[in-house]
Amino acid sequence: MSCIFCDIINKIIPAEIVYEGKNTLVFFDIAPSTLGHMLIVPKNHFANIEEIDQESLGLLMTTAKKIAAAFKNSQGLAGYNLIINNGKVAGQLVNHLHLHLIPRYEDDGLEAWGHGEYQGDSSKKIADEINNYLNNK
């Protein structure tokens, strides 16, 4: 199956590359949420965060930290979001793990997601089910 991010990594499809390391690539999103919106991807193909091994995940996050700090300091950003969308329902459009680095500007028009509250013991029930799964794995 073809992967647009693998094609970008292999230089088959052009992209505006910001940074290339041995294991990661950073390039501008073609449909940016704000000016400078970048994608940070592992060069090896992993469909999502559940598939990536610990070492590769560590390298991905090391690159994210490095690029985010350089971007923030070189551009005087007030802040940024680092987001992984995992699964179609969560907004993942390309099935190659990627981390969005979205610079935030005063009055940029982006809003954070809503905030709710847990009803009754629903949070305890979820925590218990997660721990039960982990303990029986």
N, C-alpha and C positions, 0 to 999 in steps of 0.2 A: 504494500500500500504506500502511495506517495505521501510525503510529509513536506509541507512548504518550509518549515523551519530547518529540516535536514537539507533541503535544497539551498536555503540561504547559507547554512553552515558550509556546504560543499561548493559554494560560489556558483551554483547553477542559476539561481535567481538573485538578482542584485538587491542589495539593501544598504541603507546608510549605517555603516558599522561604526560604533563608538569605541569599542574595545574588543580585542581578541586575545584570549589567553590560551594556554595549552588545552584546557578542558571546558572552557566557557566562551560564549560569544554574547556581546551586547550590541543591540541595534535599535534604531528608532521604530516605534510602532507606526504603521501606515495609516492608522485611524486614531490619532492621539486624543486623549481626554484633556490634556493640557499641553502647552508648549514644552517639548523635551521629553515626553512620555517615551520610555524605553522598555525593551524586553530583554531579560537576562535569561539565557538558555544554556543548559548543558549541551556539549557537543555530541555526546552519546544520546541516543533516542530513549527516552522514558516517557510513557504516555501521561503519567501523573505522579504525584508525590508518593503514592503507595508503591510504585514500581522502582523508584530510585534507591540505590544503595547509600549507606551512611556516608561513605567517603565522598561520593559524587555530590550528595546533598551539602556536605560541608564545604566543598569547593564552590558550589553554586552560591551559598550564603556568604562565603568569603569575598567572592566577586561582587555580590550585591552590596556588601558593606563598603568595599573599596570604591566602587563607582558612585554609590549614594553620597559618600563623604566628599569625593572629588567634585561631584555635581553641585552639592549644596554649597561647598566653600568657594568654588569658582564662579558660581552664579548668584551667590548671596541669597539662596532660597530660605524661606522661613521654615519649610518642612516638606515632607514628601510621604507618600504612601508606598508600601511594599505589599503587593497583593498576589496571591496564587489562587486562581480560579480552578477548582478541581471538579471536573464533570460538566456536562452540557448545561444542566439545570443551574449550575453556579456561574455560568458565563464563559466556560472554557470553549473557545471556538476552534482551536488547533490542538489536536491530541499529541502534543509534545510539551512536556512540562516546561513552563515558563513563569518567570516572576516579573510582574509589572512594577516598574519604578515610575511613579507618577509624581512629578514635582507639584507642589501646592503653592499657589500665589494668593495674596489677599484678594478677596472678592472674585475668585476664579469661577464661581458658579457651581462648583461641584459640592455635593452634599454627602455626608456620611450616611450609612444605613440607619434605619430607625432603631429605637431602643424600646424594649418591652419589659415585661417582668414575668417571672415564673409563677405558675399557679399551683397552690397546694404543695405537694411533695414531688412535683414533676422533675425538678432538677436532681433531687436525691435519687429518684428512680432511674434517670438516665445515667448518673454517675455509677450507681450500683450495677447496671447492665454493662457498662463499659468495663468496669473492674472485673465482673464475672467473666466476660469474654476474654480479657487479658489473662486472668488466672487459669482459664481452661484451654488456653491455646498451646 
